[in-house]
Amino acid sequence: MISNNLKVERAKVSITQKDLAKEIGVSRQTIHSIESGKFTPSVELALKLAAFFEISVEELFTLKKG
């Protein structure tokens, strides 16, 4: 299972799900699904998100054991 800090990172820069989705080129529903843990992004999408926030993929996504 993968957890993420996407909502926290969005809050830090005060960007909405809709605006982030537009910047990254996905739907708002995709951002919501990632934040809620219902969807695991592709490597490409994970890299785009990390690049947007100027952090590493490992800072944004964490592999949980169990």
N, C-alpha and C positions, 0 to 999 in steps of 0.2 A: 504494500500500500504506500502511496505517495501523499505526503501532506505538503501544504504550501503556505507561503506568507504573502500571497498576492493581495489580499484585502488590506493587510498592514502596509504594504508598499504603496498601494493606491492611496491610502489615507495620508501617508507621508507627503505625497505630492499633490494631494487634493484633486484627484482625477476620478471622474465617474466611470462606471463600467462601460457605459455607452461611448464615452470619449476615448477610453483606452482601446476598446474594440475597434473603433474607427482608425486609430493610430496604427494598430497592429494588423488590421485587415481581416478581422473576424467579426462574428455577431456578438451582441451584448449577452445573448444567452450562453455563448461559449465561455465568456469570461465568468459569468455566474456559475456555470457548471464546474469550471475549474476551481473556483473559490470554495464551492460547497463539497468538493471532493467526488463529484459524480462523474467527472471526465478527467482523464489523464492526457495532457497535451502531447503532441508529437515532439520529437527532438527539435525540429525546426521552430515550432511555436514556442517551446520553452526557451530556446535561444533568443528569439525575437523579444519575448517578455523580459528576459534578464537584461538584454541590451537596452531596452527602453528605460528600465530603472537603473541602468549602469551598475549592476551587481552581477555576481556569478550565478549560474544556474543552481549551484549548490546552496546559495544563500536564499534562493527563491523556493526551491523544491527540496524536500527531504524524504529519503526512503526510510519508512518505518518498519521495524522488524515485527514479525508476527502477523 
